[in-house]
Amino acid sequence: MTTLVEVKHSPLHGKGVFALRNIKKGELIVESHMALIHVNENLPEVLATLQFPWTDDYDAICLSDAGSFFNHASQPNAEISGRDFINLVQTFHAKIDIIKGDEITIYYNNAFDTFIHD
């Protein structure tokens, strides 16, 4: 669990991730442990909206308190900075300096894989 962020109601959509203190550009925000789900699995919508592309055969859902609650922004202040396929961990880092209280967002769409910076 991280002391950098909290999950709470977001004006953007549902729940979001918010900075509890100033976060510097490049700083690790959260490491999320992942659970794999076969891409053909029919998940309830509440879970399906939390999926990240992982491999050709599997998507993943973050098991951390924050990893699945980053909202989308076309100009995000954070990014997925790595995926550890062996230990099933995904990391998120700050793209810019983030001010205490700001919502932390990432960029995602149907071609999400192209925006991951391994």
N, C-alpha and C positions, 0 to 999 in steps of 0.2 A: 504494500500500500504506500502511496506517495503522500507527502505533505505539501506538494506543490499545487495540487488542484482539488476541486470538489465538483461533484455532479449535482446539478440543481436545475430547476425550471429555466428554460431558455426562451427568450423572445423570438428566436429564429425558428425553433421547432422542438416541441416536446421537452426533453432534457438535453442539457449541454454540459460541457466541461469548462470550468472557470478557474482562472489563476488566483491562488491564495496569497501569492507574493509576486514581485517582479521576477520575470524569467528572461534571461539573456539569450540572444540569438545563438543557436547551436547547442543550447542546454537540453539535456535529456528531460523530457516531461514525464513519460511513463513507459514502462516495459510491461507489455500485456502478454500473459500466457494464453495460448490459443487452444481451442478444441476443434478438431477437424470434423467436417460434415460432408458426406458425399454430395456432389453437385446435383444428383438426381433425387436427393431427399426432399420431400415436400414438408417444409417447416411451417408452423403457424406464422402468420404475418409478423407478429411481435418479435419473433426470432429471426425471420428472414431479412428484416430490415437491418439487422446487426451484423450481417455476413460481410466478410472480406474475401476477395479472390485469393487463393493460396497456390493451388497447382491446377493442372488440367482436370484432374479428377476430384479435387477437394476444395471446398471453401472452408473458412475458419470463422469462429466466433471468439471474441476476446473474453477471457475469464476474469480480467481485472475489474476493478471498480470504475474505471474511466474509459478504457480502450474502445468500447463500442458506443460511446456517447458523444464523440466528436461530431459536430455538425459540419455541413458543407458550406464552403464559401468560395467564390470565384477568385478572391484574393486572400487566401488562407494565411494565418500567422504560424502554422505548424505543418509538419509533414510526417509521413511514415518514412523513417530513415533506414529501416532495415528489417529483414525477416530472417530468423534463424529456423531453417527447415528441420534441423535435427532436434533441437530443444523446444520447438514450437513456441517461439517468442517473437513478438512484433514490437518494434520500438518507435516512439514518436519524439521528435525534436522540434524546438522552436526555429522557425524560418527567419523570424525577426525578433526584436525585443518585444516582450509582452508585458503589459502593465497589470499590476494587481487589480483584480476585479474584472478584467477583460474576458470575454468568452474566447476559448481556443478552438479554432476551426481548421479543418483540412480540406483539400480538394478531392472530390470523388465523383465518378460517373460510371457508366457501363464499361468503360475502358480503363478502369482504376489501376490495373497493373502498370500501365505506361507512366503513371505518376509516382511510383514508388522508387525511391532513390537508394538502391542497395549499394 
